[in-house]
Amino acid sequence: MGIVIAALLKVAIILAAPPLLLGVIARVKARIAGRVGPPLLQPYFDIAKLLRKDSVISPTTSWLFVAGPAIALVAALIAAALVPVGDGGALWAFDGDFIALAYVLGLARFFTVAAALDTGSSFEGMGAAREATFACLAEPAFVLGLLAVAHATGSVSLSAFLGPSLASVWTGAGASSVLVAGGLLVVLLAENSRIPVDDPTTHLELTMVHEVMVLDHGGPLLGVVLYGAAIKLFVFATLLVKLAVPIHGGALAWLAYLGGLAVAAIAIGVIESVTARLRMSHVPAFLLAATLLCGLAVVLQAR
Amino acid sequence: MRAEAIALPGTAAVLAMSNGEARPLAHVPRHDVASFRRLVAHAPATGRRVSALFACAIDERPSLLAVLADDGGGALELARTTVDGAAYPAITPDNPEVHLFEREIAEQTSLVPEGHPWMKPVRFPPGRGEIGVAPFYRIEGGEVHEVAVGPVHAGVIEPGHFRFQCYGETILHLEISLGYQHRGIERAFLGGPHKRSAVLAETLAGDTTIGHASAYCQTVEALAGAVVPPRALALRACALELERVANHVGDLGALSGDIGFLPAAAFHGRLRGDYLNLTAELCGSRFGRGLVRPGGVRFDVAREVAGRIVERLAAALRDTEDTAHLMWDTASVQARFEETGHVPTDVARQLGLVGVAARASNLHRDVRSTHPHGYYRFVHVPASTLPQGDVFARAYLRFLEVRRSVELLRRELPILPEGPIRGEVPELRPEHVAVSLVEGWRGEICHVALTDARGRFATYKVVDPSFHNWTGLAYACRGQQVSDFPLCNKSFNLSYCGHDL
């Protein structure tokens, strides 16, 4: 019975919490800029508003255009099921699930890019090229980082290696954990189109990475895109929090987890406020640095 | 230098006059086409730049009139020629800074500059084809792709079409096509001055209300021989500097916004409002509408209001400096600004850039110090220049100018000259020509007016600084990343309607 309740709680958090992260980030950014900022629940209002609207779909597009956001959302939900939310394991855990996580995220990206190319717009083609390029560079960091943790804990499932055995890794191999956390933070910023890689609030098509790919999506489709993006951010934030705060068992673990998510959102808001965007040609170097951090963690583990 | 120009073989003299002066039209020397062409083509070699070149009818014959600015000598030199026939040899191949002027001439008259390298419409006036439809420069190749932006943009900005030839993320060439806001405003001045003419002048470029209104009023006052009271001149200068400060600070905020540096974007945005509100203290309008009128200004400033403005300026400047230093001290901001959108000095000179864009490329071009008129004859504004020519230089120069302008305002506002604020404006003298230059916040604003036998405007020519500088932006983007275009664009922040007129 307890397991069922815990699972239902996790499902509820996965479905309901992600947009709140966006709300917290927006609020932090506004406060630092000296503004009051939108309500914390604004992302929910936005998504609800978009879901009620009609869509205009270009006649030049095919089924891919609609499939893109839908598949991206489903993939994000699967990814959320694969990561250990709160205390205990993930909703769905198996050996090698961290590789599956990388592929599920890759699947979402593939269909988002395909939907963008489907419009035939030069903007969206440009955004798709950028997204694909940066993802290629972010993925090694992501996989290497998880590999380092997997090696340290001697397990091959996210639920296991982000579980209780992680605490001993922090005391035994703290250096590599710090490196992985740093690398994953960079990947989080890049994968979720945050500053310094992308600017989620810009209106300048020529500078966008992720946003420009979904310019033609409107109404419910855009709502789905926003919701999917929020869940993706939630997945990465969960990974980072579970890695950085190895507290397990009981209410304290839940508290640490939820507090960790809030701190992560605030940290993202602060990072976005104190740095400008990188020049796009410098983004690969930034992602390469993340790969090096995670690669170094693997080397430290394997020596 | 100057003697050389006059001594060029086959070149007749030019009419040298100063800014804000009117002379009989008959005094403008008439050249044959060849010698006129030589005069304008050699202008850069003799230290002059072309402030205006336009077609007009003098003695009912199609003529070209050139206004060359000799920044070193502080003189404006006028010359004209009469074109018989439908064509004349284009000057652009020898002096590229007139390329847009010649396209404009071809568009407004039936004269054809033969040999112009890129002949296409400037503003697509009615009857000259569909707006925006013209051949674009194109680079062919399997890997080259074209990106078209506008005329409808994602932000609430003016319409303009930008056509990029890209190789991957690199811009090989950018062509800018404007004209979507052409209102025929130069034509609306003809037969004037009317009561509405000053209002029209204010709307030439809405963010340069004081600048264009001052240029218009100087033109009218020169033609009428009106004497403007010193207090009015001082108030005009104060309003002009407030306009400069507000726009420069707004630009710093916009530049921060483009690179996602939000605190500076938000604070500069707020401060721009503070400075605009000070203009509202002067005249009730945040943009200075209704303040500058021929003969003087319409609103006086009481001593205590001036004192209040000075106090608020001090507070605003303190905040502006804090915010600006946040930008200069943040490495990620500097990484974006430095070496982006570089315009070398010689290119800036060849393209005839003016204002902030020219000074950021190490050209000393500031009408306030080279061709002072009005209150600037009494107060000296040191012109700042920077050698880099990149986005950083254009941003930092704005900051330096904000400081200088606030300094001037805080010095002059408490000691405004006493006296009336408006003088009589007699009828305009017939068959005269007047040239008026004002250093608006973007750069040199040039108004040239010719009167007919009744003392009404027969020709009214407006050259907004944007007209000179749009090509500079196109050049600055060459070899840059596509994603850096908005940043380069903001660093110039040119007017669409000022170009389209």
Chai-1 contact restraints between the chains, C-beta under 6 A:
chainA,res_idxA,chainB,res_idxB,connection_type,confidence,min_distance_angstrom,max_distance_angstrom,comment,restraint_id
A,K29,B,L262,contact,1.0,0.0,6.0,A-B,restraint_1
A,I32,B,P263,contact,1.0,0.0,6.0,A-B,restraint_2
A,A33,B,L262,contact,1.0,0.0,6.0,A-B,restraint_3
A,A33,B,P263,contact,1.0,0.0,6.0,A-B,restraint_4
A,A33,B,A266,contact,1.0,0.0,6.0,A-B,restraint_5
A,G34,B,A266,contact,1.0,0.0,6.0,A-B,restraint_6
A,S122,B,V147,contact,1.0,0.0,6.0,A-B,restraint_7
A,I195,B,G260,contact,1.0,0.0,6.0,A-B,restraint_8
A,D199,B,G260,contact,1.0,0.0,6.0,A-B,restraint_9
A,H203,B,A154,contact,1.0,0.0,6.0,A-B,restraint_10
A,H203,B,G155,contact,1.0,0.0,6.0,A-B,restraint_11
A,L204,B,P486,contact,1.0,0.0,6.0,A-B,restraint_12
A,E205,B,A154,contact,1.0,0.0,6.0,A-B,restraint_13
A,L206,B,V482,contact,1.0,0.0,6.0,A-B,restraint_14
A,L206,B,S483,contact,1.0,0.0,6.0,A-B,restraint_15
A,L206,B,F485,contact,1.0,0.0,6.0,A-B,restraint_16
A,L206,B,P486,contact,1.0,0.0,6.0,A-B,restraint_17
A,T207,B,S483,contact,1.0,0.0,6.0,A-B,restraint_18
A,T207,B,P486,contact,1.0,0.0,6.0,A-B,restraint_19
A,S273,B,L262,contact,1.0,0.0,6.0,A-B,restraint_20
A,S273,B,P263,contact,1.0,0.0,6.0,A-B,restraint_21
A,T275,B,S332,contact,1.0,0.0,6.0,A-B,restraint_22
A,A276,B,I259,contact,1.0,0.0,6.0,A-B,restraint_23
A,A276,B,G260,contact,1.0,0.0,6.0,A-B,restraint_24
A,A276,B,F261,contact,1.0,0.0,6.0,A-B,restraint_25
A,A276,B,S332,contact,1.0,0.0,6.0,A-B,restraint_26
A,A276,B,V333,contact,1.0,0.0,6.0,A-B,restraint_27
A,A276,B,R336,contact,1.0,0.0,6.0,A-B,restraint_28
A,R277,B,I259,contact,1.0,0.0,6.0,A-B,restraint_29
A,R277,B,G260,contact,1.0,0.0,6.0,A-B,restraint_30
A,R279,B,R336,contact,1.0,0.0,6.0,A-B,restraint_31
A,M280,B,Q481,contact,1.0,0.0,6.0,A-B,restraint_32
A,M280,B,S483,contact,1.0,0.0,6.0,A-B,restraint_33
A,S281,B,Q481,contact,1.0,0.0,6.0,A-B,restraint_34
